[in-house]
Amino acid sequence: MNGVRVLVGTRKGAFILTSDAKREHWDISGPHFAGWEIYHMNGSPADPNRLYASQSTGWFGQLIQRSNDGGQTWAPVGNQFTYEGVPGTHQWYDGTQHPWEFKRVWRLEPSLTDPDTVYAGVEDAAMFRSTDSGQTWQELPGLRAVKGNLWQPGAGGMCLHTIILDPGDPQRIFVAISAAGAFRTDDGGQTWRAVNRGLVSPYELPDASAEVGHCVHNIAMHPSRPDVLFMQKHWDVMRSDDAGESWHEVSGNLPSDFGFPIAVHAHEPDTIYVVPIKSDSEHYPPDGKLRVYRSRTGGNEWEALTKGLPQRDCYVNVLRSALAVDSLDSCGVYFGTTGGQVYASADSGDSWMPIVRDFPAVLSVEVQTLP
Amino acid sequence: MIRVVLPHHLQTLAQVSKEVQLQVEGPATLGSVLDALEARYPVLRGTIRDLVTQQRRPFLRFFACGQDLSLEPPDTPLPEAVAAGAQPFRVVGAMAGG
């Protein structure tokens, strides 16, 4: 089958949406894990039928599910996420120190080459790795050594929500944490350093340019150009041309530079997408108009994409992991909303249509392009 | 034989009906029944008690014979009627909407 599989995590279960390459008609399967929060689902680039899902609730804690058949059947795997050594403390909302406590898995990122190796970004923020297809998990504790005592939770918790594996260098990984910032390892996860120079957070931090503490919402990279990163910060859309060594703002003419997700076009490394949100106090689109903004110049110059999207009375949010692209010839763009809609564009964002309108609040959207 | 009643989501997870029956070695205590439950259904590990601390998860309660045993220590003997299989031991999810 030449087509796409859209993996949708919601507040009340997981859904899998499939279509052929035309992306006009969709088969919908689910809810899988009905009633549970699915923070993230992701497929292995090396084996598209190998999927991982993060399943949790406040009642029963965290489970990890694995599928070997593209999501038709699932089996629970290991759910023990134990911090290495004495976990220590981080900064709490009131500025006091608070012990590290595992709460849930926000992100599952399978290896680019090995279906049995998968990374997990968790709350309280840390990075774990499994090399046995999710049966057991080991922390990469060097990350928390980067001034972890100064990290603090954002409103959604202190979560490691973004993991980017460098396709050109298997030893290099980028992660992002709210609210700590962006971090990079060049030795496969043993040692890490903060890569936040150029980020400015005057409303969130006493030292606006602090080494750590920034509320980074999401980072995206095009695989052909791994040194170029795009970031949606709490406020500000940022760009780095040197693998995070320095960042500069590319918010340009956006109606608001607050937002959560950011994505890069599959075939055009300078075409990027964001969904502006009014403010950190009002998590919905400006003027009640749901607009994806696209820059074809790597930032600064943005155009509103509105065709097929509600342009009045729309007060949904689009969360940080709920925007994704496919890699078909005409690049598809997808996003899910807290109002339960999943929108798709088969023409790089020029026009949109809802695949579904009435799902539970969407937490994450990933897309697999199937051979 | 100890009878244990599970909440809906844990029934689904363990692929069992509402009530399961367990053989418990030695005295039937809160801890020994939960140990036996997790040994029989490993998928439940971490869903009732924290995997590291073994503490009851905050939104679950343990009821038996009209008593709330949630705050009792793990070596607390269960009521005779539970140990004899006449009454079930109940794992209950807290009421909460949304």
Chai-1 contact restraints between the chains, C-beta under 6 A:
chainA,res_idxA,chainB,res_idxB,connection_type,confidence,min_distance_angstrom,max_distance_angstrom,comment,restraint_id
A,G58,B,F59,contact,1.0,0.0,6.0,A-B,restraint_1
A,W59,B,F59,contact,1.0,0.0,6.0,A-B,restraint_2
A,W59,B,G93,contact,1.0,0.0,6.0,A-B,restraint_3
A,F60,B,H9,contact,1.0,0.0,6.0,A-B,restraint_4
A,F60,B,T47,contact,1.0,0.0,6.0,A-B,restraint_5
A,G61,B,G46,contact,1.0,0.0,6.0,A-B,restraint_6
A,G61,B,T47,contact,1.0,0.0,6.0,A-B,restraint_7
A,P76,B,V43,contact,1.0,0.0,6.0,A-B,restraint_8
A,N79,B,G46,contact,1.0,0.0,6.0,A-B,restraint_9
A,Q80,B,L51,contact,1.0,0.0,6.0,A-B,restraint_10
A,T82,B,V52,contact,1.0,0.0,6.0,A-B,restraint_11
